[in-house]
Every structure is written in structure tokens, then in C-alpha cells.
Amino acid sequence: MPRDTDNKSAQLYRMVMPGHLCPFGLKSKDLLERQGFEVEDHPLESRENTDAFMKKHGVETTPQTFIGGERIGGYDDLRVFFDIDPPKEEQSDTTYQPVIAIFSVAALLALGLSWHQYGSVFTLRGFEWFISLSMTILAIQKLQDVEGFSTMFLNYDLLARKWVRYGKVYPFGEAWAGILMTAGALLWLSAPVALFIGTVGAVSVFKAVYIEKRELKCACVGGDSSVPLGFISLTENLMMIFMGIWMPVRAIWF
């Protein structure tokens, strides 16, 4: 719950210049208003005014919010003040938010495609689409910064440690397999790729996390990932193994 305060007015100082409108100033104003505060807005419309303000109050950044004569600080400090976020020293440096977002969107896309194609949201093909779309979205995350991904990948992938270039090949292979499996095309090519990279990845993750007990960041969503290496990473690889086996079997027997 937000802190109780008798004074429901706040003074906000933010940069509003012709060439720069501070986004955190706007976010601070919106947050204050949503918390029921009347905002006394003080736009700093020049570099000189901004520098003079920061010098006067001994701060290095704007925006700055004052409530009841007390300086609260910038946007992040304001969120802490209202108990929206814990203090930075209490925040974890790991998060599952990226993979939750990816798997959630992939699942909704699969349900939508299944409804469009078959008139039902829950179908076997929809489940296959969920996995193949997850693969392609995860590959996109890696392809945004192949160099960064390949560097983080070297922390735990067994094949990449033997052949460094594999770290740069991997995201293309994952994307290729995911796209072809979404289309249901060239399974003779996509299935072995998914099975191979999934098996190597699963063994690598299992060894690093469950045998060596190492605490690492997962490269599954890119080189700047804060997702911990563990069950989620293993799941990604197990899904690829499943698809690498299932898709050819379905094509032959169903």
C-alpha cells in the first residue's frame, strides 16, 4: 500500500525542452496523478534552468518530486515511495518476465491460429504451433545480438565450448526449425536440426545446473538476459527434442 500522507499535493520538476521531453517526467506526473495527488508541475524549459535547479538541490538528474517539502527523487524513487517497487538493494537481479511473456504470446498465437484454421482453440496442431512459435520468438531474441548471445552461451553449452562458432549458428538453426515446423514443411530437415540442438542444449543445461550446481544466466532470451539458467532453459530444449521426434512420427503415421 502507498504511504499515508496528509498532503495530497506534489511539486514536480521535469525537463520540457524543444528538443527533449523527459519521458520519466511524464511517467512521474502520471504516477502522482494516479495516486490521487494534485501535481504542481514545474517544466524546466532550458539547459540553463535545468542545471541551475540541479545545482540548487544538489542532484544530478531530473525529474525530481517533492511531497510535503521532502524531496522524494526521480521516477524510480517515486515508485519505491508508493511501495510499487522494493528498494533497489532488495531487488533480485534475475527475472522470469521475458520467458513468461514469450510463452504467453506464443500460446495465444497458437490458440488464435487453431481457432482460425479448425474452429477450435484446443487442437493437436495448436499445441505444435505453440512449441514452434516459441522456438521462433526465442530465436528472434537471440538474433538481435548474436555476438552477445554467443558469449553468454559459452558459459554452459558443451558443443559451443568445443566449437565456438556453434554459438553463432545456433539461433539461425532454432529459427529455421521453428519456421519450418510452423509451416509443416521440410520436416526431414527441420526435425533433425531441432532434435540435435535440443539434445545438446538439454545435456549442457542439466550438467551445468543439476550436476555442477552452477548459478548462471540463461542465454535463451538473448545475451543481456537476466533469466536464471535452470528449469525454463531445460524446458526449451526438451520442447525441441519433442518436436524433433514427434513431427516426423506424425507425418508418417497420422
DRENDO-294224 format. One line per 10 residues: number of its first residue (from 1); their letters; for each residue x, y negated, z negated of N, C-alpha, C. Coordinates in Angstrom, 3 decimals, always signed. Layout:
BEGIN
NUM) A) X/Y/Z/X/Y/Z/X/Y/Z ~ ...
REM end
This chain:
BEGIN
1) MPRDTDNKSA) +0.839/+1.190/+0.000/+0.000/+0.000/+0.000/+0.876/-1.244/+0.000 ~ +0.442/-2.325/+0.679/+1.205/-3.563/+0.677/+1.282/-4.136/-0.722 ~ +2.302/-4.932/-0.983/+2.437/-5.594/-2.258/+1.284/-6.571/-2.465 ~ +0.822/-6.692/-3.716/-0.196/-7.676/-4.030/+0.443/-9.050/-4.089 ~ -0.221/-10.039/-3.535/+0.285/-11.406/-3.593/-0.893/-12.346/-3.650 ~ -0.817/-13.335/-4.545/-1.893/-14.306/-4.692/-1.885/-15.306/-3.552 ~ -0.737/-15.501/-2.958/-0.593/-16.481/-1.890/-0.712/-15.775/-0.548 ~ -1.843/-15.949/+0.124/-2.055/-15.259/+1.394/-1.667/-16.137/+2.582 ~ -0.671/-16.963/+2.385/-0.131/-17.753/+3.482/+1.358/-17.475/+3.594 ~ +1.867/-17.595/+4.782/+3.280/-17.326/+5.031/+3.832/-18.343/+6.016
11) QLYRMVMPGH) +5.111/-18.634/+5.878/+5.799/-19.519/+6.809/+6.719/-18.671/+7.677 ~ +6.585/-18.822/+8.968/+7.366/-18.029/+9.919/+8.175/-18.955/+10.813 ~ +9.470/-18.696/+10.868/+10.383/-19.447/+11.733/+10.896/-18.492/+12.798 ~ +10.631/-18.827/+14.066/+10.995/-17.934/+15.152/+11.428/-18.727/+16.384 ~ +12.242/-18.086/+17.212/+12.756/-18.726/+18.416/+11.689/-18.734/+19.514 ~ +11.397/-19.937/+20.008/+10.475/-20.092/+21.138/+11.118/-21.083/+22.107 ~ +11.997/-20.567/+22.949/+12.739/-21.410/+23.879/+12.270/-21.156/+25.310 ~ +12.522/-22.092/+26.208/+12.109/-21.893/+27.598/+12.653/-20.605/+28.219 ~ +13.884/-20.238/+27.849/+14.476/-19.039/+28.431/+14.451/-17.827/+27.527 ~ +13.880/-17.976/+26.327/+13.869/-16.833/+25.402/+12.746/-16.974/+24.398
21) LCPFGLKSKD) +11.830/-16.021/+24.419/+10.764/-15.920/+23.428/+11.044/-14.679/+22.598 ~ +11.386/-14.891/+21.328/+11.828/-13.772/+20.488/+10.703/-12.760/+20.282 ~ +10.887/-11.513/+20.728/+9.819/-10.514/+20.562/+9.576/-10.160/+19.101 ~ +10.627/-10.200/+18.275/+10.451/-9.861/+16.859/+9.707/-10.967/+16.118 ~ +9.799/-12.199/+16.640/+8.997/-13.272/+16.078/+7.517/-13.036/+16.310 ~ +7.179/-12.607/+17.522/+5.783/-12.290/+17.828/+5.287/-11.106/+17.004 ~ +6.153/-10.098/+16.842/+5.763/-8.926/+16.057/+5.578/-9.290/+14.587 ~ +6.423/-10.191/+14.077/+6.280/-10.647/+12.692/+4.958/-11.394/+12.506 ~ +4.636/-12.276/+13.442/+3.383/-13.048/+13.364/+2.179/-12.110/+13.406 ~ +2.210/-11.134/+14.295/+1.111/-10.179/+14.398/+0.973/-9.363/+13.123
31) LLERQGFEVE) +2.083/-8.918/+12.556/+2.037/-8.112/+11.332/+1.470/-8.918/+10.172 ~ +1.907/-10.150/+10.040/+1.395/-11.001/+8.960/-0.110/-11.208/+9.094 ~ -0.559/-11.470/+10.308/-1.986/-11.692/+10.521/-2.786/-10.429/+10.250 ~ -2.255/-9.282/+10.617/-2.954/-8.022/+10.350/-2.998/-7.701/+8.865 ~ -2.065/-8.258/+8.103/-2.064/-8.071/+6.659/-2.915/-9.130/+5.948 ~ -3.608/-9.962/+6.730/-4.524/-10.933/+6.146/-3.897/-12.258/+5.772 ~ -2.723/-12.553/+6.292/-2.037/-13.799/+5.961/-2.361/-14.883/+6.974 ~ -2.468/-16.087/+6.460/-2.543/-17.264/+7.324/-1.112/-17.690/+7.617 ~ -0.752/-17.696/+8.877/+0.645/-17.927/+9.263/+0.860/-19.394/+9.630 ~ +1.786/-20.007/+8.920/+2.247/-21.357/+9.260/+3.444/-21.188/+10.192
41) DHPLESRENT) +3.176/-21.324/+11.476/+4.161/-20.998/+12.500/+5.085/-22.186/+12.765 ~ +6.405/-21.909/+12.707/+7.408/-22.947/+12.966/+8.283/-22.495/+14.129 ~ +7.912/-22.811/+15.364/+8.748/-22.417/+16.513/+10.045/-23.213/+16.554 ~ +11.140/-22.505/+16.757/+12.462/-23.129/+16.923/+12.699/-23.223/+18.421 ~ +12.578/-24.438/+18.957/+12.480/-24.604/+20.397/+13.788/-24.945/+21.093 ~ +14.888/-24.948/+20.340/+16.189/-25.203/+20.961/+17.269/-24.462/+20.199 ~ +18.399/-24.295/+20.848/+19.529/-23.643/+20.207/+20.010/-24.438/+19.001 ~ +19.963/-25.761/+19.135/+20.407/-26.632/+18.047/+19.502/-26.476/+16.828 ~ +18.200/-26.448/+17.051/+17.264/-26.270/+15.934/+17.443/-24.910/+15.269 ~ +17.663/-23.902/+16.084/+17.858/-22.552/+15.545/+19.123/-22.477/+14.703
51) DAFMKKHGVE) +20.216/-23.015/+15.230/+21.483/-22.995/+14.488/+21.375/-23.788/+13.194 ~ +20.698/-24.932/+13.241/+20.544/-25.748/+12.035/+19.720/-25.014/+10.976 ~ +18.672/-24.319/+11.421/+17.847/-23.553/+10.489/+18.663/-22.439/+9.836 ~ +19.407/-21.686/+10.646/+20.178/-20.564/+10.104/+21.258/-21.056/+9.140 ~ +21.874/-22.187/+9.447/+22.900/-22.746/+8.559/+22.282/-23.190/+7.241 ~ +21.121/-23.825/+7.311/+20.451/-24.330/+6.111/+20.092/-23.203/+5.155 ~ +19.631/-22.087/+5.703/+19.141/-20.989/+4.856/+20.166/-19.866/+4.686 ~ +21.333/-20.023/+5.282/+22.380/-19.016/+5.114/+22.043/-17.672/+5.722 ~ +21.384/-17.695/+6.882/+21.019/-16.449/+7.563/+21.687/-16.417/+8.931 ~ +21.756/-15.223/+9.508/+22.428/-15.058/+10.791/+21.466/-14.720/+11.922
61) TTPQTFIGGE) +20.216/-14.470/+11.588/+19.247/-14.080/+12.610/+17.903/-14.748/+12.363 ~ +17.097/-14.796/+13.389/+15.698/-15.164/+13.288/+14.902/-14.048/+13.972 ~ +13.641/-13.847/+13.649/+12.798/-14.698/+12.818/+13.069/-14.519/+11.325 ~ +12.561/-15.476/+10.548/+12.608/-15.406/+9.106/+11.236/-15.770/+8.562 ~ +10.761/-14.963/+7.599/+9.448/-15.174/+6.999/+9.611/-15.546/+5.531 ~ +8.815/-16.520/+5.082/+8.787/-16.947/+3.685/+7.365/-16.775/+3.167 ~ +7.250/-16.133/+2.009/+5.958/-15.945/+1.353/+6.077/-16.409/-0.082 ~ +5.220/-17.365/-0.466/+5.262/-17.892/-1.827/+6.599/-18.507/-2.182 ~ +7.255/-19.102/-1.204/+8.546/-19.728/-1.443/+9.717/-18.761/-1.454 ~ +9.446/-17.475/-1.313/+10.500/-16.453/-1.297/+10.789/-16.029/+0.133
71) RIGGYDDLRV) +12.075/-16.000/+0.469/+12.441/-15.552/+1.811/+12.362/-14.030/+1.875 ~ +11.529/-13.532/+2.775/+11.386/-12.091/+2.935/+12.422/-11.556/+3.912 ~ +12.630/-12.274/+5.020/+13.630/-11.859/+6.007/+13.005/-11.666/+7.378 ~ +13.643/-10.789/+8.158/+13.204/-10.535/+9.525/+12.070/-9.530/+9.600 ~ +11.819/-9.062/+10.827/+10.683/-8.155/+11.053/+10.835/-6.858/+10.268 ~ +12.032/-6.255/+10.285/+12.239/-5.005/+9.544/+12.048/-5.223/+8.049 ~ +12.543/-6.347/+7.543/+12.366/-6.656/+6.117/+10.894/-6.852/+5.783 ~ +10.156/-7.421/+6.719/+8.728/-7.633/+6.512/+7.993/-6.305/+6.423 ~ +8.373/-5.352/+7.246/+7.751/-4.028/+7.200/+8.030/-3.344/+5.862 ~ +9.241/-3.511/+5.346/+9.571/-2.950/+4.039/+8.762/-3.647/+2.947
81) FFDIDPPKEE) +8.612/-4.958/+3.064/+7.856/-5.739/+2.082/+6.426/-5.230/+1.960 ~ +5.836/-4.857/+3.095/+4.466/-4.349/+3.096/+4.399/-2.834/+2.929 ~ +5.528/-2.230/+2.581/+5.598/-0.778/+2.360/+5.188/+0.013/+3.592 ~ +5.441/-0.549/+4.777/+5.198/+0.182/+6.017/+6.364/+1.094/+6.318 ~ +7.558/+0.673/+5.995/+8.770/+1.481/+6.152/+9.506/+1.529/+4.830 ~ +10.224/+2.645/+4.545/+11.103/+2.654/+3.381/+12.317/+1.792/+3.651 ~ +13.034/+1.347/+2.604/+14.279/+0.615/+2.829/+15.231/+1.416/+3.698 ~ +16.073/+0.721/+4.456/+16.952/+1.396/+5.407/+17.857/+2.427/+4.738 ~ +18.283/+2.145/+3.514/+19.166/+3.096/+2.844/+18.450/+4.386/+2.492 ~ +17.101/+4.353/+2.512/+16.323/+5.554/+2.198/+15.827/+6.262/+3.454
91) QSDTTYQPVI) +16.045/+5.662/+4.622/+15.555/+6.251/+5.853/+16.476/+7.372/+6.327 ~ +15.865/+8.411/+6.869/+16.643/+9.528/+7.415/+17.201/+9.144/+8.773 ~ +18.385/+9.676/+9.080/+18.979/+9.387/+10.391/+18.586/+10.440/+11.423 ~ +17.617/+11.283/+11.077/+17.109/+12.275/+12.033/+15.599/+12.113/+12.178 ~ +15.089/+12.500/+13.321/+13.656/+12.393/+13.576/+13.228/+13.416/+14.623 ~ +11.993/+13.894/+14.491/+11.414/+14.803/+15.481/+10.457/+14.071/+16.419 ~ +10.336/+12.761/+16.267/+9.367/+11.995/+17.047/+9.525/+12.178/+18.557 ~ +10.759/+12.155/+19.119/+10.872/+12.315/+20.581/+10.321/+13.638/+21.093 ~ +10.622/+14.737/+20.409/+10.141/+16.027/+20.902/+8.650/+16.196/+20.659 ~ +8.135/+15.607/+19.587/+6.685/+15.651/+19.360/+5.969/+14.929/+20.493
101) AIFSVAALLA) +6.514/+13.775/+20.884/+5.915/+13.007/+21.980/+5.969/+13.788/+23.289 ~ +7.110/+14.391/+23.574/+7.279/+15.123/+24.829/+6.351/+16.324/+24.898 ~ +6.323/+17.143/+23.858/+5.481/+18.334/+23.880/+3.996/+17.968/+23.867 ~ +3.639/+16.889/+23.188/+2.236/+16.471/+23.154/+1.777/+16.018/+24.530 ~ +2.585/+15.189/+25.201/+2.216/+14.707/+26.533/+2.179/+15.861/+27.534 ~ +3.170/+16.759/+27.443/+3.191/+17.919/+28.342/+1.952/+18.783/+28.140 ~ +1.537/+18.972/+26.897/+0.346/+19.772/+26.615/-0.902/+19.114/+27.188 ~ -1.022/+17.803/+27.034/-2.188/+17.102/+27.559/-2.205/+17.111/+29.086 ~ -1.028/+16.951/+29.687/-0.948/+17.052/+31.143/-1.373/+18.432/+31.627 ~ -0.912/+19.454/+30.934/-1.273/+20.828/+31.315/-2.774/+21.060/+31.179
111) LGLSWHQYGS) -3.369/+20.550/+30.106/-4.815/+20.689/+29.921/-5.577/+19.956/+31.028 ~ -5.071/+18.754/+31.383/-5.717/+17.994/+32.447/-5.637/+18.686/+33.793 ~ -4.467/+19.220/+34.117/-4.308/+19.948/+35.371/-5.180/+21.202/+35.402 ~ -5.230/+21.881/+34.267/-6.045/+23.090/+34.191/-7.529/+22.764/+34.390 ~ -7.987/+21.678/+33.782/-9.382/+21.266/+33.936/-9.674/+20.884/+35.386 ~ -8.750/+20.153/+35.992/-8.943/+19.721/+37.375/-8.967/+20.908/+38.335 ~ -8.088/+21.881/+38.087/-7.934/+22.986/+39.029/-8.943/+24.106/+38.805 ~ -9.243/+24.376/+37.522/-10.063/+25.554/+37.227/-11.373/+25.240/+36.495 ~ -11.561/+23.980/+36.121/-12.773/+23.622/+35.405/-12.770/+24.046/+33.960 ~ -11.612/+24.441/+33.452/-11.475/+24.858/+32.056/-10.118/+24.385/+31.542
121) VFTLRGFEWF) -10.094/+23.905/+30.311/-8.824/+23.384/+29.790/-7.893/+24.504/+29.332 ~ -8.453/+25.628/+28.896/-7.626/+26.711/+28.363/-7.535/+27.846/+29.381 ~ -6.429/+27.849/+30.114/-6.181/+28.890/+31.109/-4.734/+29.348/+30.992 ~ -4.462/+30.519/+31.522/-3.089/+31.023/+31.530/-2.179/+30.104/+32.331 ~ -2.697/+29.622/+33.469/-1.883/+28.718/+34.288/-1.610/+27.420/+33.546 ~ -2.548/+26.984/+32.724/-2.342/+25.780/+31.927/-1.213/+25.961/+30.925 ~ -1.131/+27.159/+30.332/-0.039/+27.447/+29.403/+1.305/+27.436/+30.125 ~ +1.326/+28.000/+31.321/+2.559/+27.978/+32.123/+2.947/+26.548/+32.467 ~ +1.967/+25.743/+32.838/+2.248/+24.339/+33.150/+2.800/+23.608/+31.935 ~ +2.268/+23.917/+30.760/+2.774/+23.272/+29.549/+4.281/+23.488/+29.404
131) ISLSMTILAI) +4.717/+24.723/+29.602/+6.145/+25.020/+29.458/+6.954/+24.381/+30.578 ~ +6.508/+24.516/+31.823/+7.279/+23.979/+32.944/+7.327/+22.450/+32.907 ~ +6.231/+21.811/+32.511/+6.227/+20.352/+32.400/+7.106/+19.892/+31.247 ~ +7.115/+20.643/+30.144/+8.014/+20.319/+29.033/+9.470/+20.375/+29.492 ~ +9.787/+21.388/+30.281/+11.147/+21.508/+30.819/+11.522/+20.300/+31.669 ~ +10.609/+19.879/+32.531/+10.933/+18.765/+33.430/+11.067/+17.450/+32.660 ~ +10.201/+17.231/+31.677/+10.288/+15.992/+30.898/+11.562/+15.972/+30.059 ~ +11.903/+17.107/+29.465/+13.159/+17.194/+28.711/+14.355/+16.967/+29.626 ~ +14.272/+17.476/+30.851/+15.359/+17.267/+31.813/+15.496/+15.788/+32.164 ~ +14.374/+15.093/+32.310/+14.423/+13.653/+32.586/+15.174/+12.919/+31.488
141) QKLQDVEGFS) +14.907/+13.284/+30.249/+15.608/+12.650/+29.120/+17.118/+12.828/+29.243 ~ +17.531/+14.007/+29.640/+18.963/+14.289/+29.782/+19.559/+13.551/+30.979 ~ +18.791/+13.475/+32.063/+19.297/+12.884/+33.299/+19.441/+11.363/+33.213 ~ +18.836/+10.749/+32.213/+19.009/+9.307/+32.039/+20.448/+8.946/+31.701 ~ +21.140/+9.857/+31.045/+22.543/+9.632/+30.691/+23.231/+10.992/+30.657 ~ +23.601/+11.467/+31.831/+24.193/+12.801/+31.946/+25.508/+12.877/+31.176 ~ +26.291/+11.805/+31.243/+27.585/+11.792/+30.552/+27.394/+11.905/+29.045 ~ +26.455/+11.124/+28.501/+26.197/+11.185/+27.067/+25.654/+12.536/+26.643 ~ +24.745/+13.099/+27.456/+24.204/+14.423/+27.149/+25.307/+15.471/+27.136 ~ +26.147/+15.465/+28.175/+27.176/+16.499/+28.279/+28.170/+16.420/+27.124
151) TMFLNYDLLA) +28.418/+15.218/+26.630/+29.331/+15.064/+25.493/+28.742/+15.674/+24.233 ~ +27.471/+15.354/+23.947/+26.818/+15.915/+22.763/+26.640/+17.425/+22.900 ~ +26.387/+17.879/+24.125/+26.164/+19.293/+24.414/+27.389/+20.135/+24.045 ~ +28.572/+19.543/+24.191/+29.813/+20.257/+23.890/+29.955/+20.617/+22.416 ~ +29.154/+19.979/+21.555/+29.245/+20.269/+20.126/+28.821/+21.690/+19.787 ~ +27.969/+22.282/+20.655/+27.456/+23.600/+20.267/+27.290/+24.592/+21.406 ~ +27.189/+24.140/+22.660/+26.928/+25.094/+23.735/+28.183/+25.909/+24.066 ~ +28.048/+27.214/+24.040/+29.197/+28.102/+24.210/+29.755/+28.061/+25.628 ~ +28.885/+28.026/+26.633/+29.367/+28.005/+28.010/+30.008/+26.665/+28.364 ~ +29.415/+25.574/+27.875/+29.982/+24.247/+28.150/+31.377/+24.114/+27.565
161) RKWVRYGKVY) +31.627/+24.798/+26.470/+32.963/+24.748/+25.867/+33.986/+25.495/+26.713 ~ +33.524/+26.471/+27.466/+34.413/+27.213/+28.358/+34.546/+26.509/+29.709 ~ +33.417/+25.951/+30.173/+33.399/+25.251/+31.460/+32.697/+23.921/+31.242 ~ +33.486/+22.878/+31.027/+32.962/+21.575/+30.623/+31.939/+21.030/+31.607 ~ +32.132/+21.285/+32.898/+31.224/+20.773/+33.914/+29.799/+21.321/+33.780 ~ +29.649/+22.427/+33.080/+28.322/+23.006/+32.890/+27.373/+22.028/+32.208 ~ +27.918/+21.190/+31.321/+27.094/+20.197/+30.634/+26.456/+19.205/+31.582 ~ +27.098/+18.970/+32.736/+26.533/+18.046/+33.722/+25.635/+18.763/+34.732 ~ +25.792/+20.058/+34.835/+24.953/+20.846/+35.728/+23.623/+21.203/+35.058 ~ +23.676/+21.430/+33.759/+22.529/+21.934/+33.000/+21.242/+21.145/+33.236
171) PFGEAWAGIL) +21.220/+19.802/+33.069/+19.943/+19.092/+33.219/+19.346/+19.200/+34.617 ~ +20.204/+19.303/+35.643/+19.694/+19.486/+37.004/+19.062/+20.860/+37.165 ~ +19.694/+21.880/+36.557/+19.132/+23.230/+36.600/+17.802/+23.307/+35.879 ~ +17.709/+22.653/+34.720/+16.456/+22.659/+33.967/+15.352/+21.952/+34.748 ~ +15.686/+20.808/+35.354/+14.692/+20.074/+36.143/+14.247/+20.896/+37.352 ~ +15.187/+21.493/+38.047/+14.906/+22.296/+39.236/+13.971/+23.455/+38.899 ~ +14.311/+24.183/+37.829/+13.486/+25.325/+37.428/+12.097/+24.871/+37.009 ~ +12.021/+23.786/+36.244/+10.731/+23.299/+35.775/+9.829/+22.839/+36.908 ~ +10.401/+22.132/+37.885/+9.611/+21.647/+39.022/+9.083/+22.811/+39.856 ~ +9.961/+23.765/+40.167/+9.535/+24.901/+40.980/+8.505/+25.759/+40.261
181) MTAGALLWLS) +8.644/+25.920/+38.950/+7.667/+26.715/+38.205/+6.337/+25.985/+38.094 ~ +6.364/+24.658/+38.025/+5.115/+23.896/+38.037/+4.384/+24.110/+39.355 ~ +5.157/+24.136/+40.445/+4.568/+24.355/+41.770/+4.272/+25.822/+42.044 ~ +4.855/+26.729/+41.255/+4.707/+28.154/+41.518/+5.415/+28.584/+42.782 ~ +6.539/+27.898/+43.100/+7.247/+28.153/+44.357/+8.671/+28.633/+44.074 ~ +9.202/+29.422/+45.018/+10.600/+29.896/+44.963/+10.948/+30.485/+43.601 ~ +10.063/+31.347/+43.099/+10.296/+31.941/+41.775/+11.542/+32.811/+41.759 ~ +11.913/+33.358/+42.901/+13.120/+34.179/+42.968/+14.370/+33.364/+42.646 ~ +14.259/+32.024/+42.774/+15.383/+31.143/+42.468/+15.229/+30.474/+41.103 ~ +14.022/+29.983/+40.823/+13.818/+29.242/+39.576/+13.861/+30.138/+38.344
191) APVALFIGTV) +13.320/+31.352/+38.452/+13.274/+32.249/+37.290/+14.666/+32.632/+36.787 ~ +15.609/+33.035/+37.658/+16.948/+33.348/+37.156/+17.653/+32.149/+36.523 ~ +17.429/+30.952/+37.091/+18.043/+29.749/+36.516/+17.515/+29.516/+35.111 ~ +16.186/+29.565/+34.940/+15.586/+29.361/+33.626/+16.037/+30.423/+32.637 ~ +16.080/+31.679/+33.087/+16.486/+32.775/+32.216/+17.941/+32.627/+31.783 ~ +18.801/+32.221/+32.714/+20.227/+32.090/+32.404/+20.487/+30.958/+31.410 ~ +20.009/+29.745/+31.750/+20.323/+28.615/+30.873/+19.585/+28.736/+29.541 ~ +18.408/+29.367/+29.564/+17.692/+29.577/+28.318/+18.402/+30.557/+27.405 ~ +18.925/+31.637/+27.970/+19.627/+32.646/+27.159/+20.916/+32.090/+26.571 ~ +21.708/+31.419/+27.399/+22.954/+30.811/+26.898/+22.643/+29.792/+25.810
201) GAVSVFKAVY) +21.610/+28.982/+26.042/+21.243/+27.968/+25.061/+20.762/+28.566/+23.756 ~ +19.934/+29.602/+23.830/+19.405/+30.226/+22.623/+20.517/+30.839/+21.788 ~ +21.428/+31.540/+22.443/+22.559/+32.144/+21.721/+23.419/+31.056/+21.086 ~ +23.662/+29.988/+21.811/+24.501/+28.894/+21.314/+23.882/+28.225/+20.093 ~ +22.583/+27.925/+20.185/+21.897/+27.271/+19.065/+21.833/+28.189/+17.858 ~ +21.497/+29.445/+18.090/+21.399/+30.400/+16.980/+22.745/+30.533/+16.266 ~ +23.813/+30.610/+17.026/+25.147/+30.739/+16.439/+25.514/+29.503/+15.623 ~ +25.277/+28.307/+16.204/+25.677/+27.073/+15.532/+24.866/+26.809/+14.269 ~ +23.556/+27.058/+14.346/+22.661/+26.674/+13.249/+22.497/+27.772/+12.212 ~ +22.254/+29.008/+12.672/+21.860/+30.058/+11.744/+23.020/+30.960/+11.303
211) IEKRELKCAC) +24.100/+30.948/+12.048/+25.270/+31.739/+11.646/+26.342/+30.841/+11.035 ~ +26.712/+29.782/+11.761/+27.754/+28.881/+11.274/+27.218/+27.826/+10.320 ~ +25.888/+27.663/+10.235/+25.230/+26.717/+9.319/+25.703/+25.282/+9.542 ~ +25.877/+24.899/+10.794/+26.343/+23.551/+11.101/+25.158/+22.596/+11.216 ~ +25.346/+21.374/+10.755/+24.318/+20.345/+10.847/+24.690/+19.412/+11.994 ~ +23.988/+19.581/+13.117/+24.300/+18.846/+14.331/+23.059/+18.163/+14.877 ~ +23.272/+17.213/+15.772/+22.179/+16.596/+16.507/+21.974/+17.378/+17.803 ~ +20.713/+17.501/+18.198/+20.371/+18.246/+19.408/+20.444/+17.330/+20.623 ~ +21.048/+17.829/+21.690/+21.128/+17.065/+22.936/+19.900/+17.274/+23.806 ~ +18.881/+17.962/+23.295/+17.727/+18.354/+24.115/+16.970/+17.164/+24.674
221) VGGDSSVPLG) +16.983/+16.019/+23.990/+16.278/+14.842/+24.500/+17.246/+13.737/+24.911 ~ +18.493/+14.115/+25.168/+19.462/+13.136/+25.644/+20.632/+12.946/+24.716 ~ +21.619/+12.208/+25.215/+22.871/+12.059/+24.487/+22.827/+11.166/+23.273 ~ +21.768/+10.333/+23.137/+21.662/+9.476/+21.958/+20.604/+10.002/+20.994 ~ +20.372/+11.298/+21.039/+19.301/+11.923/+20.266/+19.565/+11.875/+18.769 ~ +18.481/+11.684/+18.003/+18.526/+11.808/+16.548/+17.752/+13.036/+16.084 ~ +17.415/+13.914/+17.033/+16.701/+15.146/+16.706/+17.699/+16.167/+16.179 ~ +17.454/+16.749/+15.010/+18.390/+17.737/+14.477/+18.377/+19.032/+15.279 ~ +19.548/+19.618/+15.441/+19.651/+20.905/+16.119/+19.068/+21.981/+15.216 ~ +18.165/+22.769/+15.769/+17.540/+23.797/+14.945/+16.407/+24.474/+15.671
231) FISLTENLMM) +15.275/+24.623/+14.982/+14.150/+25.398/+15.495/+13.623/+24.827/+16.814 ~ +13.529/+23.491/+16.920/+12.997/+22.873/+18.136/+13.897/+23.197/+19.322 ~ +15.194/+23.088/+19.121/+16.152/+23.384/+20.185/+16.059/+24.845/+20.602 ~ +15.929/+25.723/+19.614/+15.802/+27.139/+19.903/+14.508/+27.415/+20.668 ~ +13.434/+26.713/+20.293/+12.151/+26.888/+20.966/+12.234/+26.517/+22.439 ~ +12.914/+25.413/+22.743/+13.081/+25.003/+24.140/+13.715/+26.118/+24.966 ~ +14.750/+26.720/+24.417/+15.441/+27.786/+25.139/+14.619/+29.060/+25.220 ~ +13.896/+29.378/+24.164/+13.040/+30.566/+24.196/+11.914/+30.415/+25.214 ~ +11.412/+29.202/+25.375/+10.377/+28.960/+26.384/+10.930/+29.209/+27.781 ~ +12.176/+28.787/+28.021/+12.780/+29.019/+29.332/+13.017/+30.504/+29.573
241) IFMGIWMPVR) +13.424/+31.222/+28.529/+13.604/+32.671/+28.652/+12.268/+33.330/+28.994 ~ +11.224/+32.922/+28.274/+9.889/+33.478/+28.525/+9.462/+33.249/+29.975 ~ +9.629/+32.018/+30.444/+9.204/+31.703/+31.813/+10.047/+32.438/+32.842 ~ +11.354/+32.578/+32.538/+12.231/+33.289/+33.457/+11.851/+34.742/+33.629 ~ +11.252/+35.327/+32.599/+10.805/+36.722/+32.675/+9.356/+36.817/+33.170 ~ +8.502/+35.954/+32.621/+7.072/+36.061/+32.878/+6.689/+35.717/+34.305 ~ +7.227/+34.632/+34.852/+6.780/+34.167/+36.168/+6.978/+35.221/+37.263 ~ +8.140/+35.898/+37.363/+8.266/+36.955/+38.368/+7.329/+38.120/+38.099 ~ +7.158/+38.486/+36.821/+6.261/+39.600/+36.489/+4.832/+39.267/+36.914 ~ +4.382/+38.047/+36.624/+3.032/+37.646/+37.024/+2.863/+37.655/+38.541
251) AIWF) +3.888/+37.185/+39.246/+3.801/+37.138/+40.705/+3.692/+38.532/+41.317 ~ +4.301/+39.523/+40.661/+4.301/+40.887/+41.204/+3.027/+41.644/+40.809 ~ +2.634/+41.495/+39.564/+1.571/+42.361/+39.039/+0.200/+41.703/+38.969 ~ +0.107/+40.394/+39.112/-1.203/+39.731/+38.949/-1.613/+39.023/+40.225
REM end
